[in-house]
Amino acid sequence: MKLLIVSGLSGAGKSIALDTLEDCGYYCIDNLPITLLEDFINEVMLKDVNTYNKTAIGIDARNKSEKLGEFADHLEFIRSKGVDCEVIYMEAEESIILKRYSETRRRHPLTTTDTPLREALEVEREMLRPLAACADIVIDTSYTHYHQLRETLKDRLGEKGKALLSILFLSFGFKYGIPLDADFVFDARSLPNPYWAPELRGLTGKDELVIEFLQNNTTVKDFLHDISYFIGRWAPHFESDNRSYLTIAIGCTGGQHRSVYLAEALSKYFQCIIPNVIVRHRELN
């Protein structure tokens, strides 16, 4: 029996996540009061296993803050009942959320005549801190569009193959900000930059000419070797600590050449070692 609890900042993509899970066969409930969570497990899920074998519940800041503070206790209770429960937390940069609300003209659930949007976001982040602290998966949607988010969820939740440990290699550009959901961040800006070769500037790290340029460089080889050794050395420790998901972010200046090449090379290498390896290129889309 699988239960996913989906939470996160308003405007960060929780509704898209629940819609995606529904498409994947989950029975989805949005905004369940946290005080009813244990009753739902006892009186609904455990009494109708066939209907609720895969369930996703959205919990957000519309709950009372003092009840959200008890979330860890509720989570412990759920798992004590033998339910395989994971927590997904969605977040995004404040400037991005402000922009989304400005474009959609939606009302934030915590805004009032005395509480403007920016202040409501600060209050919400603090209210949801207990859920964020329990999260098994944190997804930063700042630079992720609708289709990317759907595919990321499907990949991370094993809809394309279940494994004990899932590793996501994510390329990005430092000029656009560091991914908030990264467990490790590696900086490739000190490596030779294909951007300065006119014939390579318009290409990406997935193109053969750029690959040849980088893979023949000794410094790039050493950098790739060191990251591979680090991940290979420590990934089993994360797995033995019951971690299911690990995000490795590799950044260069614009996220087009070096970081893309490295993420692709790392994913190909570790696919032979770890069954569930995913690669994403944030800036290529």
Order of alpha helices (4+ residues) and beta strands (2+ residues): beta-alpha-beta-alpha-beta-alpha-alpha-beta-alpha-alpha-alpha-beta-alpha-beta-beta-alpha-alpha-beta-alpha-beta
